[in-house]
Structures are given as structure tokens and as C-alpha cells.
């Protein structure tokens, strides 16, 4: 007796193989049967004749570390068909945590609610305790998590802009080892953000050695996605070569018009590295704009000391002048997104202190306020170093398409887990996976639908080590989507970014319907995964 029989769907099994017409049977949260025609009795039958039936999608790059606790229904993910979300990216995680390092850790985290930031404390210390709290929130989606290098460095060194001494490197390795033993799927870095920007290649190799010992993944927001992209990628490949770690390049792109086209070279570098025995892959969101905090555009030395250090720098007129000169320089030895994108391409997306500013570029806002762009930017950062978010219109459509369609890329959101009422965010938070599907359906992305589904299912499952997910196969977990290829719609854009995607008819997570007939059921059957050696 089946719990559920999905009949007569066009099955895309996640492997990249051509679709076939068939039935799927579910029992006790697992796929019990998969066949062109099932005749077993079932407590419930779902007719899927006009629909695709696919595995649930796995988002390899999320920043919903606190969002999954405050918004456990995760509707913005479920509406896209995401059934598993990977947290702790770009070097940012909320564990391990200590009260002594609270200011530094919380200053790294843009999506934390203001009341939690003001409390300067969280109800956990260790990585395992953090996962316990996520589990207690009873999430609708499955959760896996990286530990952020920024959290490790903050606990050992604070935000000091210097090289780690051998003893500090050993302390970070020890903390990393504990996090891996408590279930972290790997470690992430954000090498344009303090404190990760202050690290050396040797420090990262030492930590990668520990990752390699545990066979866990190194996910990296590399040191540059603009003028020094190839150098930054080569650093990641050097870390992988010298340590033996598997490396995943986060949200791969070439930012700034003068760098457009460089992804052809960077992807070729990845292919060459794989031929040489280096295990490298990447992920990508299908938009030509990125997003980050406005304070991330400052030079690294202005970010030393976290939020208070930034405020201190911006309160000094001479330092303001020095920062403006650094931003205006066409060549820098750091990731100068301000110069690469230009103030006309930097748009305020979330500005809690001044919501009427949202949707305006720095150029437009400066004209409106009667200020130069530097003072406009510096005043906003000084008011809220962590909470002001910007959208950066920085990539070319041709580059994005090239990365989306490349065999080494998985699809990601790179957004928060939040309701549609949460400020004004990048549309990737609500629409990345549906946008990729719609682009494939229309022919805009010149790959087969089966290949796009592989990038969202079996490929990220294999990369993360979630080997009972990502494929429709007997015995594996019943994370299953049923949807009409013609009816899916992105729903959001840069003018109206906070809208849920449409068209997911049925979403099953661990065999339990979270969406039925297009409506959220309220069920929260997600699991918190803990990696094991």
C-alpha cells in the first residue's frame, strides 16, 4: 500500500537523462516504486499527466542562517521548488559564537533582525548547538550548513587586520575540526569581507588541510570578482592543489563592464584544473546584478574592528577623504566594487532607516540630497554599517548565460529565507530557480530541461554529499516536485523584487506535501542534516 501514487507524469529523474512517462510511489517519506506503470494500491493518487515530476531543488548558496529560525515555513524557497537549503556561505555563519566576539560576528551578518543585533547575544555557542536550534524551529525545508571562516577568525583574532600567527592558525583549525565533527558540511570564505579579507593563502591552506582530512567541501567567495578575478580563482585552485580539498567557487561571475568576457577564461581555468586532478566546481544565480551590504564597498582597512571600527573611520574627515580617494582609484589591490560598477549601477535595495531611498542609485540619491556620492554613501554606512543593502548591476547577460549553461555550475539563490514583506531585496531571493527554468523553457538558456534540472538536483546533492537526495530512484528520500512547465512564472523583478514565484503545483519534502494544488499546507517536515565522517 502506497501513501501516495503520482501517476503518468513526465519524469525528469535528476541524472540528466531524457524524460520518460511514468509513475512514482511514495511510502514513509521515501520513494518506494518508480516505473512506467504502477498498479499497487495507494491511499492517495495524484494525476500528473500534464506535469513534470522532478526531484526537489537544492540551493547550494543561501544566507538564511537566522531566517530559517525566524521564518521556518521558508515560503520564498518552497515556492521555487527548493527542498534543501545550504547555509553558512561567504565566510559568514552564526556559529561558533561567543559573547566576547558577539559584535564582530553579528557585524558580518546583514540579515539578522535588529533586535537580535542589539541584544549582542544568541542562545547557542557551538556549531552543534546552532543546528539544534534550527532543528527546534521545525523548518519546512531541509537544512545543511557550512561554518564560516569569518566566525572562526573572529573567535580567535577578532577583526584585526593582520596575518594569523602559527598558534592562532592552530586554534582556528581546532575550532574548525570541532564544527566538522558536529555536522558542518565544510567551510566557506568571503575573501572580500572583513575579517576574511585579512587572511593569507597559507592560513587558508592550513584550514583546507583540516577540511581535506574530513573530506568536506571548501566553498569560497574568492578575493576578487572584478579586475583580479583570474588571480583570485588561481588562489582558490592553489589552496585545493596544496591541500587536496574539493573547492566550490561561490556565485561565479565577472563584475564590472571592463571585465565582461573574463568568465570564458575562468571557466577554462576550472576545466584545466579538473584535468590536472583538482576537484573544482561553482554555482551561479541567473541575474546580471549582485547584492551585498553597502559597507562591503569600503576598502578593507576601513572595515577593521567591525561596525564600530567603520563608524570610527567615517567620523574622521581626513579618513573620509582617504577612503574616497581609494574608491576613486581605477586600479586597486583589493576588490573595489564601487569603481568597477560605478555609483550609477549601485542601487539601494534595503535601507531600514530611510525606506524612501530604496530603489534609487547612489547617483540619483546624491542628486536628490544635494551631496556628492561619497558623502551620501558614507552617511548611510555610518548610520547602519550592517543593515543597508545594495543591488549592483555589474554582469553581462552573455557572461551569466555562459556560466549558467556550463557543466561545472549549479544554480543558487544567494539570498535570505524571509517573507515577501521583508524589506526590498534582490529578486534572486524569490525567483532564482524559476527564472532558470523559464529561461530554459524559452530557449534563452540553450541547454535541455533535463540538464538544467540536473544542475538543481543530483549535481548539488553529489557536491554536498547528500546522496539520498537529488535523484528520483527507489529507496531515496521523497523530495519531489510536480509542476507544469508552461505555468511556472518568476513573479518578481528588480522593480518588484519581493514576490513569490508561481506555478509549483505540488512540493513534497520527505514525503509530506508542503504545497498542494499550488497552496502552502503549513506542514514543516524538513530535516537538519549533519555531515558525518
Phi, psi and omega per residue, in radians:
X1 nan 2.059 3.091
X2 -1.411 2.600 2.963
X3 -1.300 -0.666 -3.113
X4 -2.574 2.387 3.026
X5 -2.061 2.084 3.044
X6 -1.725 1.985 -2.960
X7 -1.830 2.420 2.835
X8 1.073 0.624 3.094
X9 -1.583 2.853 2.971
X10 -1.495 1.793 -3.002
X11 -1.514 2.103 2.951
X12 -1.894 1.882 -2.883
X13 -1.425 -0.077 3.105
X14 1.714 -0.202 -3.094
X15 -1.471 -0.232 -3.018
X16 1.714 -0.124 3.110
X17 -1.213 2.712 3.131
X18 -1.032 2.601 3.133
X19 -1.136 2.751 3.058
X20 -2.516 2.716 3.122
X21 -1.428 2.279 -3.111
X22 -3.010 -3.055 -3.103
X23 -2.122 2.630 3.093
X24 -2.241 2.260 3.093
X25 -1.948 2.388 -3.084
X26 -2.092 2.343 3.043
X27 -2.419 2.232 3.027
X28 0.892 0.767 3.049
X29 1.398 0.100 -3.123
X30 -2.218 2.774 3.048
X31 -1.391 1.978 -3.069
X32 -1.638 -0.438 -3.095
X33 -2.712 2.532 3.110
X34 -2.568 2.066 -3.004
X35 -2.787 2.742 3.018
X36 -1.020 -0.460 -3.140
X37 -2.732 1.991 3.100
X38 -1.791 2.403 -3.141
X39 -2.013 0.031 -3.109
X40 -1.168 2.607 3.087
X41 -1.175 2.676 -3.110
X42 -2.508 2.531 3.086
X43 -1.197 -0.439 -3.126
X44 -2.619 2.480 3.137
X45 -2.186 2.346 3.103
X46 -2.042 2.056 3.117
X47 -1.424 2.141 -3.051
X48 -2.136 0.507 -3.005
X49 -0.974 -0.686 -3.080
X50 -1.714 0.278 -2.995
X51 -2.166 2.749 2.896
X52 -1.464 2.543 3.013
X53 -2.135 2.071 -3.032
X54 -2.355 2.893 2.949
X55 -1.151 2.766 3.017
X56 -1.140 2.628 -3.084
X57 -1.457 2.590 -3.135
X58 -2.068 2.029 3.139
X59 -1.578 1.927 -3.051
X60 -1.369 -0.129 -3.048
X61 -2.531 1.719 3.130
X62 -2.235 2.728 3.035
X63 -2.098 0.552 -3.136
X64 -1.574 0.593 -3.053
X65 -1.010 -0.710 3.040
X66 -1.698 -0.486 -3.139
X67 -1.012 -0.609 -3.113
X68 -1.211 -0.380 3.077
X69 -1.475 -0.731 -3.100
X70 -1.446 -0.367 -3.113
X71 -2.413 1.138 -2.976
X72 -1.186 -0.277 3.069
X73 -1.210 -0.401 3.031
X74 0.856 0.785 -3.038
X75 -1.078 -0.602 -3.135
X76 -1.125 -0.448 3.051
X77 -1.447 -0.859 -3.054
X78 -1.040 -0.683 -3.138
X79 -1.116 -0.364 3.064
X80 -1.580 -0.107 -3.069
X81 1.571 0.165 3.123
X82 -1.361 2.146 3.131
X83 -1.939 -0.240 3.071
X84 -2.416 2.298 -3.123
X85 -2.132 2.342 -3.125
X86 -1.818 2.046 -3.053
X87 -1.694 3.116 2.991
X88 1.341 0.639 -3.051
X89 -1.668 2.951 3.099
X90 1.020 0.538 3.105
X91 1.365 0.074 -3.020
X92 -1.948 2.073 2.995
X93 -2.535 2.728 -3.128
X94 -1.574 0.128 3.059
X95 -2.643 2.597 -0.030
X96 -1.184 2.712 -3.018
X97 -2.348 2.528 2.985
X98 -2.465 2.597 3.137
X99 -1.053 -0.592 -3.117
X100 -1.126 -0.569 -3.119
X101 -1.784 0.243 -3.018
X102 -0.990 -0.864 -3.115
X103 -0.995 -0.725 -3.067
X104 -1.243 -0.765 -3.119
X105 -1.194 -0.779 -3.103
X106 -1.182 -0.518 3.133
X107 -1.198 -0.315 3.100
X108 -1.399 -0.197 -2.872
X109 -1.964 1.741 -3.036
X110 -1.235 -0.422 -3.015
X111 -1.694 0.200 3.104
X112 -1.333 2.442 3.110
X113 -1.159 2.583 -3.027
X114 -1.085 -0.620 -3.133
X115 -1.149 -0.607 3.088
X116 -1.236 -0.655 3.122
X117 -1.124 -0.674 -3.132
X118 -1.206 -0.578 -3.141
X119 -1.194 -0.454 3.111
X120 0.968 0.582 3.064
X121 -2.719 2.667 3.104
X122 -2.296 2.685 -3.035
X123 -1.438 0.552 3.068
X124 -2.632 2.834 3.074
X125 -2.142 -0.986 -3.042
X126 -1.465 2.890 3.094
X127 -1.133 -0.707 3.123
X128 -1.099 -0.669 3.106
X129 -1.166 -0.636 3.062
X130 -1.061 -0.811 3.122
X131 -1.082 -0.612 3.074
X132 -1.047 -0.724 -3.137
X133 -1.209 -0.649 3.055
X134 -1.093 -0.753 3.124
X135 -1.071 -0.725 -3.134
X136 -1.153 -0.407 3.098
X137 -1.267 -0.197 3.082
X138 1.013 1.091 -3.038
X139 -1.234 2.669 3.092
X140 -1.294 -0.551 -3.086
X141 -1.875 2.816 3.042
X142 -1.294 2.606 -3.077
X143 -2.280 2.334 2.912
X144 -2.246 2.773 -3.041
X145 -2.590 2.481 2.907
X146 -1.571 2.757 2.894
X147 -1.627 2.414 -3.117
X148 -1.494 2.311 3.071
X149 -1.007 -0.587 3.126
X150 -1.075 -0.649 3.109
X151 -1.191 -0.722 3.114
X152 -1.078 -0.804 -3.100
X153 -1.185 -0.644 3.133
X154 -1.108 -0.688 3.137
X155 -1.187 -0.601 -3.072
X156 -1.591 -0.676 -2.957
X157 -2.209 -0.027 -2.985
X158 1.149 -2.558 3.123
X159 -1.856 0.487 -3.089
X160 -1.165 2.320 -3.094
X161 -1.536 1.315 -3.122
X162 -2.726 2.963 3.125
X163 -1.300 2.457 3.062
X164 -1.244 2.353 3.045
X165 -1.350 2.886 -3.099
X166 -0.953 -0.684 -3.130
X167 -1.182 -0.675 3.108
X168 -1.176 -0.669 3.075
X169 -1.080 -0.708 3.111
X170 -1.134 -0.678 3.114
X171 -1.110 -0.738 3.096
X172 -1.115 -0.704 3.078
X173 -1.064 -0.726 3.125
X174 -1.102 -0.764 3.091
X175 -1.101 -0.741 3.125
X176 -1.061 -0.776 -3.127
X177 -1.019 -0.752 3.126
X178 -1.099 -0.763 3.138
X179 -1.087 -0.702 3.113
X180 -1.144 -0.703 3.109
X181 -1.168 -0.427 3.132
X182 -1.612 0.070 2.987
X183 2.070 0.020 3.101
X184 -1.121 2.406 -3.117
X185 -1.462 -0.030 3.129
X186 2.745 -2.863 3.122
X187 -2.239 2.480 3.072
X188 -1.971 2.698 3.014
X189 -2.215 2.643 2.996
X190 -2.223 1.566 -2.904
X191 -1.493 0.142 2.941
X192 -1.815 -0.152 -3.048
X193 -1.846 2.470 2.934
X194 -1.143 2.470 0.037
X195 -1.611 -0.031 -3.100
X196 -1.058 -0.555 -3.119
X197 -1.086 -0.391 -3.111
X198 -1.488 -0.094 -3.080
X199 -1.355 2.733 3.052
X200 -1.787 2.893 3.074
X201 -1.062 -0.683 -3.137
X202 -1.110 -0.683 3.076
X203 -1.051 -0.752 -3.111
X204 -1.228 -0.591 3.088
X205 -1.136 -0.706 3.116
X206 -1.044 -0.746 3.115
X207 -1.237 -0.613 3.104
X208 -1.155 -0.551 3.052
X209 -1.007 -0.763 3.116
X210 -1.139 -0.721 3.081
X211 -1.056 -0.792 -3.125
X212 -1.088 -0.668 3.105
X213 -1.038 -0.587 -3.119
X214 -1.694 0.046 -3.096
X215 0.978 0.774 3.113
X216 -1.945 2.869 -2.959
X217 -1.552 2.541 2.996
X218 -1.872 1.915 3.124
X219 -1.828 2.219 -2.994
X220 -2.338 2.195 2.804
X221 -1.410 1.827 -2.943
X222 -1.187 2.968 -2.972
X223 -1.180 -0.312 3.078
X224 -2.730 2.416 2.966
X225 -2.064 0.230 3.141
X226 -2.009 -1.988 -2.989
X227 -1.199 -0.453 -3.074
X228 -1.935 0.503 -3.075
X229 -0.972 -0.827 -3.070
X230 -1.167 -0.700 3.071
X231 -1.079 -0.744 -3.130
X232 -1.137 -0.730 3.088
X233 -1.108 -0.730 3.132
X234 -1.096 -0.577 3.059
X235 -1.098 -0.785 3.118
X236 -1.068 -0.714 3.134
X237 -1.198 -0.610 3.088
X238 -1.148 -0.711 3.079
X239 -1.049 -0.764 3.134
X240 -1.159 -0.722 -3.117
X241 -1.121 -0.775 -3.035
X242 -1.383 -0.398 -3.116
X243 -1.826 -0.423 -3.051
X244 1.485 0.132 -3.124
X245 -1.332 2.657 2.973
X246 -1.463 2.361 -3.023
X247 -2.133 2.423 3.135
X248 -2.176 2.088 -3.094
X249 -1.469 2.106 -3.047
X250 -1.342 2.465 3.063
X251 0.553 1.114 -3.017
X252 -1.116 2.343 -3.088
X253 -2.863 2.934 2.917
X254 -2.142 1.979 -2.998
X255 -1.754 2.478 -3.135
X256 1.615 2.285 -3.008
X257 -0.990 -0.589 -3.116
X258 -1.195 -0.211 -3.138
X259 -1.860 -0.014 -3.132
X260 -1.035 2.426 -3.097
X261 1.714 -0.279 -3.089
X262 -1.165 -0.368 -3.141
X263 -1.123 -0.433 3.059
X264 -1.060 -0.722 3.109
X265 -1.259 -0.729 -3.095
X266 -1.165 -0.706 3.103
X267 -1.155 -0.647 3.073
X268 -1.111 -0.658 3.079
X269 -1.081 -0.711 3.121
X270 -1.133 -0.747 3.117
X271 -1.087 -0.762 3.127
X272 -1.105 -0.692 3.123
X273 -1.103 -0.716 3.116
X274 -1.123 -0.676 3.097
X275 -1.110 -0.457 3.128
X276 -1.587 0.091 3.063
X277 1.669 0.201 3.102
X278 -1.688 2.219 -3.073
X279 -1.519 1.660 -3.081
X280 -2.237 2.414 3.049
X281 -2.492 -3.097 3.129
X282 -2.639 2.945 2.935
X283 -2.217 2.980 -3.012
X284 -2.763 2.512 2.951
X285 -1.864 2.533 -2.946
X286 -1.536 0.963 3.112
X287 -2.359 2.728 3.137
X288 -1.617 0.094 3.095
X289 -2.159 2.524 3.012
X290 -1.801 -3.040 3.103
X291 -2.712 2.531 3.084
X292 -2.829 -3.065 3.041
X293 -1.352 2.615 3.111
X294 -1.091 -0.590 -3.134
X295 -1.161 -0.371 3.130
X296 -1.179 -0.221 3.132
X297 -1.459 -0.137 3.119
X298 -1.303 2.704 3.045
X299 -1.114 2.632 -3.035
X300 -0.957 -0.671 -3.089
X301 -1.168 -0.357 3.115
X302 -1.405 -0.213 -3.105
X303 -1.738 0.021 -3.123
X304 -1.122 2.330 3.135
X305 1.615 0.142 3.084
X306 1.244 -2.668 -3.041
X307 -1.037 -0.740 -3.117
X308 -1.192 -0.631 3.083
X309 -1.116 -0.670 3.101
X310 -1.139 -0.812 3.118
X311 -1.021 -0.716 -3.140
X312 -1.106 -0.771 3.126
X313 -1.060 -0.728 -3.044
X314 -1.402 -0.152 3.080
X315 -1.523 -0.143 -3.103
X316 -1.771 1.972 -3.099
X317 -0.977 -0.637 -3.119
X318 -1.210 -0.645 3.096
X319 -1.234 -0.633 3.051
X320 -0.991 -0.799 -3.134
X321 -1.101 -0.714 3.137
X322 -1.152 -0.689 3.113
X323 -1.132 -0.756 3.125
X324 -1.045 -0.733 3.106
X325 -1.099 -0.691 3.128
X326 -1.154 -0.698 3.131
X327 -1.168 -0.554 -3.068
X328 -1.394 -0.233 -3.089
X329 -1.241 2.320 -3.103
X330 -1.347 -0.327 3.094
X331 -2.244 2.234 -3.098
X332 -2.400 2.757 3.048
X333 -1.695 0.345 3.090
X334 -2.446 3.006 -3.037
X335 -1.376 1.602 -3.074
X336 -1.599 1.390 -3.124
X337 -1.168 -0.571 3.133
X338 -1.006 -0.811 -3.105
X339 -1.298 -0.651 -3.093
X340 -1.191 -0.640 -3.068
X341 -1.644 -0.712 -3.085
X342 1.561 2.562 -3.065
X343 -1.086 -0.423 3.110
X344 -1.234 -0.368 3.129
X345 -1.744 0.083 -3.138
X346 -1.854 1.937 -3.001
X347 -2.007 2.285 3.089
X348 -1.160 2.117 3.136
X349 -1.854 -0.635 3.120
X350 -2.440 1.997 -3.090
X351 -2.369 1.427 -2.992
X352 -0.973 -0.602 -3.127
X353 -1.330 -0.384 -3.100
X354 -2.482 1.250 -3.076
X355 -1.045 -0.422 3.120
X356 -1.226 -0.251 3.101
X357 -1.366 -0.323 -3.033
X358 -1.103 2.415 -3.121
X359 1.608 -0.110 3.111
X360 -1.750 2.503 3.028
X361 -1.312 2.846 3.067
X362 -1.038 -0.630 3.113
X363 -1.117 -0.852 -3.128
X364 -1.111 -0.775 -3.099
X365 -1.134 -0.702 -3.138
X366 -1.095 -0.731 3.084
X367 -1.074 -0.762 -3.134
X368 -1.100 -0.690 -3.088
X369 -1.505 -0.212 -3.107
X370 1.270 0.579 3.127
X371 -2.121 2.893 2.930
X372 -1.377 2.849 -3.017
X373 -1.141 -0.533 -3.112
X374 -1.188 -0.819 3.126
X375 -1.136 -0.665 3.072
X376 -1.013 -0.863 -3.134
X377 -1.105 -0.835 -3.064
X378 -1.153 -0.662 -3.141
X379 -1.164 -0.704 3.109
X380 -1.131 -0.754 -3.140
X381 -1.135 -0.743 -3.116
X382 -1.082 -0.608 3.113
X383 -1.201 -0.704 -3.059
X384 -2.625 1.456 -3.085
X385 -1.046 -0.549 -3.080
X386 -1.713 -0.463 -2.872
X387 -1.659 -0.165 -3.122
X388 -1.626 2.054 -3.093
X389 -1.883 2.593 3.110
X390 -2.256 2.669 2.956
X391 -1.822 2.298 -3.078
X392 -1.957 1.961 3.120
X393 -1.463 1.660 -2.841
X394 -2.271 -0.277 -3.049
X395 -1.945 2.850 3.046
X396 -1.713 2.609 3.104
X397 -1.033 -0.679 -3.122
X398 -1.089 -0.740 3.125
X399 -1.140 -0.798 -3.134
X400 -1.046 -0.779 3.125
X401 -1.062 -0.737 -3.137
X402 -1.050 -0.752 -3.126
X403 -1.272 -0.766 3.132
X404 -0.963 -0.722 -3.039
X405 -1.526 -0.140 -3.082
X406 -1.260 2.567 -3.029
X407 -1.173 -0.320 -3.080
X408 -1.638 0.058 -3.064
X409 -1.835 2.477 2.910
X410 -1.858 2.858 3.138
X411 -1.633 2.503 3.111
X412 -2.487 2.976 3.078
X413 -1.783 -0.739 -3.059
X414 1.019 0.738 -3.129
X415 -2.351 -3.051 -3.139
X416 -1.498 2.954 2.917
X417 -1.843 1.932 -2.962
X418 -2.820 2.796 3.053
X419 -1.299 2.875 -3.140
X420 -1.172 -0.267 3.131
X421 -1.460 -0.003 -3.015
X422 -1.465 1.531 3.047
X423 1.039 -2.667 3.104
X424 -2.210 1.940 -3.006
X425 -2.007 3.124 3.036
X426 -1.238 2.409 -3.129
X427 -1.072 -0.279 3.110
X428 -1.052 -0.489 3.133
X429 -1.068 -0.492 -3.040
X430 -1.989 -0.285 -2.953
X431 -2.389 0.067 -2.980
X432 -0.943 -0.890 -3.023
X433 -1.225 -0.678 3.113
X434 -1.198 -0.666 3.093
X435 -1.032 -0.731 3.118
X436 -1.127 -0.687 3.120
X437 -1.182 -0.783 3.138
X438 -1.094 -0.701 3.098
X439 -1.109 -0.591 3.098
X440 -1.275 -0.757 3.119
X441 -1.018 -0.686 -3.072
X442 -1.412 -0.227 -3.069
X443 1.571 -0.018 3.112
X444 -1.066 -0.720 2.982
X445 -1.697 1.938 -2.985
X446 -1.408 1.030 3.030
X447 -2.332 2.832 3.136
X448 -1.241 2.629 3.093
X449 -1.022 -0.622 3.125
X450 -1.085 -0.632 3.122
X451 -1.260 -0.681 3.097
X452 -1.113 -0.724 3.111
X453 -1.099 -0.669 3.089
X454 -1.022 -0.688 -3.137
X455 -1.138 -0.325 -3.091
X456 -1.822 -0.124 -2.951
X457 -2.293 -1.522 -3.015
X458 -1.189 -0.584 -3.132
X459 -1.151 -0.956 3.085
X460 -1.110 -0.556 3.085
X461 -1.093 -0.782 3.117
X462 -1.128 -0.698 -3.092
X463 -1.147 -0.651 -3.111
X464 -1.510 -0.211 -3.083
X465 1.434 0.405 3.106
X466 -1.689 1.275 -2.893
X467 -1.442 0.047 2.987
X468 -1.824 0.274 3.129
X469 -2.212 2.957 2.924
X470 1.517 -0.114 3.119
X471 -2.408 2.454 2.982
X472 -1.484 1.832 -3.099
X473 -2.704 2.525 -3.128
X474 -0.984 2.315 3.112
X475 1.667 -0.289 -3.129
X476 -1.540 2.892 -3.091
X477 -1.094 2.513 -3.095
X478 -1.582 1.155 2.897
X479 -1.643 1.818 -2.918
X480 -2.360 2.418 3.067
X481 -1.992 2.490 3.011
X482 -2.264 2.079 -3.097
X483 -2.717 2.684 3.060
X484 -1.497 2.200 3.137
X485 -1.024 -0.556 -3.095
X486 -1.400 -0.396 -3.000
X487 -1.711 -0.203 3.128
X488 -1.171 2.500 -3.134
X489 -2.572 2.455 -3.091
X490 -1.142 -0.717 3.048
X491 1.435 -0.516 -3.041
X492 -2.166 2.789 3.033
X493 -2.643 -3.013 -3.067
X494 -1.235 -0.435 3.084
X495 -1.371 -0.641 3.110
X496 -2.264 1.313 -2.991
X497 -1.311 -0.488 -3.007
X498 -1.639 1.221 3.062
X499 -2.360 2.399 3.114
X500 -1.223 2.548 3.051
X501 -1.194 2.763 -3.116
X502 -2.133 2.741 2.974
X503 1.941 -0.199 3.074
X504 -1.300 1.926 -3.090
X505 -1.355 -0.814 -3.131
X506 -2.442 2.323 3.044
X507 -2.242 2.068 3.081
X508 -1.878 2.287 3.044
X509 -2.158 2.093 -3.035
X510 0.913 0.677 3.063
X511 1.443 -0.097 -3.093
X512 -1.791 2.271 3.121
X513 -1.183 2.137 3.039
X514 -1.774 -0.503 2.909
X515 -2.183 2.301 3.040
X516 -2.271 2.253 -3.124
X517 0.855 0.677 3.058
X518 1.428 0.043 -3.091
X519 -2.043 2.447 3.068
X520 -1.130 2.353 -3.125
X521 -1.574 -0.305 -3.039
X522 1.566 -0.135 3.128
X523 -1.200 2.529 3.132
X524 -2.327 1.313 -3.035
X525 -1.657 0.229 -3.066
X526 -1.132 2.740 3.105
X527 -2.042 2.609 3.019
X528 -1.742 1.996 -3.094
X529 -1.488 2.462 3.060
X530 -2.179 2.079 -3.132
X531 -1.117 2.554 3.104
X532 -2.301 2.587 -3.108
X533 -1.329 nan nan
